[in-house]
Amino acid sequence: MLVGNATGGFALTTAAAFINPFIPTNVGYLNIPINSQSAAYSTVLADSGKAILHPVTDNNARTFTIDAAVAYDLGTVITFINRINTLTIALSSGTLILGGTATTGNRTLAVNGVATAIKVESAVWIISGAGVS
């Protein structure tokens, strides 16, 4: 590629040195990092944008709690995956709303269910997904 130089001439550069603003680049995660938990669990700030997994190796009913005391930004998303038994998803304080309804409170996630919770107001999260009730 030819680019102008300080003397008014042109110099040949390699394509690797040129960044085309019209070609999209990858930003953020290209996957969802997974935090596997085999006990009752309360979320932490580092769980933002991640998935909390209840693994198939833990055949016990569990409760995973979104900790409202953590300073999550509005728009924070946490995904929950349940591979076995029953998983209850709770919010330590505030309102957890089942997406598309006015139903509030703890949610149950079925086997092989996937649910995503998003913080929409200071003390309000909306949760939806396959297998969440």
N, C-alpha and C positions, 0 to 999 in steps of 0.2 A: 504494500500500500504506500502511496506517496503522501507525505505530509510536509508542510512548510517548515523551514528552519529559520534560525536567527539571521542568516545572511540574505534572506529573500529567495533562496533556492529551495529545492525539494530534496528530501532524503527518503530512501526506501526503508520501510519498517516491516517487521513481521506482523502477521495477522493477530498473533497472541497479544501484542502490545496495544491493539485497538479494541476499545469497548464500544460496541454498537448499542446506542440507547433504544433502538427499536426491536432488539431481540430480548425477550423476557428472561430474567434470571430467577433462579429458585431462591425464595426467601422463607425463612422459618423451617419448621419440621417438614420433612417429606414423608413422615410416618408419625404414628402416635407412640411415644415412649410408654412402656407399661411398667406399673408399679404393682407387683404381685403381693397380695396380703392373705395370710392364712389364719387371721385372728380378727377380732373386732378392731376397727381402724377409724381414726379421725384424720381427715385430710390436713395437709400442711401446704404452705405457700408453693413449695416446689412441685405440687401436684397440678398446678394450673397448666392447662393445655395437654394434660396426660390422661392415661386410662388407668383406673384402679381395677385390678383383676382378682376375682375370687377363683382360684385355680381348681381344676378337676381333682387334684390330689388332696383337697381339704373338703371332705364330705360332711361338713357341719354347717348349720344355719349360721349366718353371720350378719352383723350390722356394720355398715360403713357410714360414717357421719361426716357431713360437710361441716367443718368447724367455722361457725359464723364469727368467731373471735379473730380469725385470720383476716388480714387486710387485703382481701382479694379486690382487684379492680373490677369496675363494671365491665361486663363482657367476658369475664373469666369463664372458661369452659372446662368441665371435668367430665370424663366419660367413665362409666362403670360397666364392667363385663362380668357376668356370672356364668361359670361353667358347670356348677353342680349345686344341688340342694337349693336352699332359699337364701336370697340376699335382700336385706332390708336396707334402704337408703334413707337416711334421716338428715335433718338440718338441726344443728344444736340450738339455734334460736332464729326467729324470723319466720318467713313463710316459704314453704316448698309447694309449688303449684304443679299439678299434672297438666302437661301441655294440652291445649285444645279443650280444657274443661275449667271449671271453677273449683275443682276438688283440691283440697290442701292437706298437708300432713305427710307422714312417712309413706314411702312407696315400696312395693315389693317387686323384685326383679326375678323373673322366671329363669329356669335353667337355659343356658345358651342365649340369654337376653343381653341386650346392649342398650344402655340408656345414657343420654347426655344431659347434664345440668348446666345451665347458663345463668350467671348472675345478671339480673336486669334492673335491680334497684338496690339501695343500700342494704336491705334486709330481705330481699325477695329473689328467689331462684325459681326457674321454670325447668322442669325435667320432662323428657319425652324419649321414646325409643321403642324398639321391638321387645316385647315381653315385660314392659313396665306397667304396673297397675296400682 
